[in-house]
Amino acid sequence: MSAAIELIVEGYVSLKDPKSLDGLRMQRRKLIADLNACTGIDCTSTIQQIEEDIVVIEAGLARFDSARTR
């Protein structure tokens, strides 16, 4: 897991900006789709890292959801 993505997510959470966080998640998902479309290159480790980033981003988004239900 990337320390950089954790800091970025924490920044968006502290700024109370779920929209930008969701945009970051959508960008990562598009990147995975683009990498899966590549041929002749093994992108497995890169895709795995991006998937780990998405997990961190979704955990940040979940913090907004839990704040709403309180």
C-alpha positions in Angstrom: 0.0 0.0 0.0 1.2 3.4 -0.9 1.8 6.0 1.9 1.1 8.7 -0.7 -2.4 7.5 -1.4 -3.1 7.3 2.3 -2.0 11.0 2.7 -4.1 12.1 -0.3 -7.2 10.3 1.1 -6.6 11.7 4.5 -6.4 15.2 3.0 -9.7 14.8 1.1 -11.4 13.4 4.3 -10.1 16.3 6.4 -11.4 18.7 3.7 -14.7 16.9 3.7 -14.5 16.4 0.0 -16.0 13.0 -0.9 -16.7 14.2 -4.5 -12.9 14.5 -5.2 -12.3 11.3 -3.5 -14.8 9.5 -5.7 -13.2 11.1 -8.7 -9.9 9.7 -7.6 -11.5 6.2 -7.3 -13.1 6.5 -10.8 -9.7 7.6 -12.3 -8.0 4.5 -10.7 -10.8 2.2 -12.1 -10.3 3.7 -15.6 -6.6 3.2 -15.3 -7.1 -0.5 -14.4 -9.4 -0.9 -17.4 -6.8 0.7 -19.7 -4.1 -1.5 -18.3 -6.2 -4.6 -18.8 -6.6 -3.6 -22.4 -2.9 -3.5 -23.0 -1.3 -6.5 -24.8 2.3 -7.6 -24.7 3.0 -6.1 -21.3 2.6 -7.7 -17.9 0.8 -5.1 -15.8 -0.2 -7.5 -13.0 1.8 -5.8 -10.3 0.7 -2.3 -11.3 -2.9 -3.3 -11.4 -2.5 -4.9 -7.9 -1.1 -1.7 -6.6 -3.9 0.4 -8.1 -6.5 -2.0 -6.6 -4.8 -1.5 -3.2 -5.1 2.2 -3.7 -8.9 1.8 -4.4 -9.3 -0.1 -1.1 -7.7 2.9 0.7 -9.9 5.3 -1.2 -13.1 3.3 -0.5 -12.1 3.2 3.2 -12.0 7.0 3.1 -15.4 7.2 1.4 -16.8 4.9 4.0 -15.8 7.4 6.7 -18.2 9.9 5.1 -20.9 7.2 5.0 -20.4 6.4 8.7 -20.5 10.1 9.6 -23.9 10.5 7.9 -25.4 7.6 9.9 -24.5 9.0 13.3 
